[in-house]
Amino acid sequence: MSDYWEIHTERLLMRRWRDSDRAPFAALNADPEVMRYFPAALDRGESDRLIDRIEERFDQQGFGL
């Protein structure tokens, strides 16, 4: 990850992805109810690749999800 930064408000924290985010994000992506309106639930590998793509885009553009 390049330049790490955070934005805090009274109710929100926005920051770059951390390795510790991967397991809980994968659990959300694997939950059929959470993914109800998405094309399909994601397994752990697909979820990790999504984070990798998000981080790559952030590095390229300076912003992202």
FENRAFEN-V291285 format. One line per field, one symbol per residue. ss: DSSP state (~ for helix, > for strand, _ for the rest). psi: psi as a letter, one per 20 degrees, with the letter a starting at -180 (. if undefined). A space follows every 10 residues. Layout:
# FENRAFEN-V291285
ss->???
psi->???
This chain:
# FENRAFEN-V291285
ss->_____>>>__ __>>>_____ ~~~~~~~~~~ __________ ___~~~~~~~ ~~~~~~~~~~ ~____
psi->paoprqppah jqpprrqqhi igghghgghi ohggjgjrhq qqrgghghhg gggghggghg ijra.
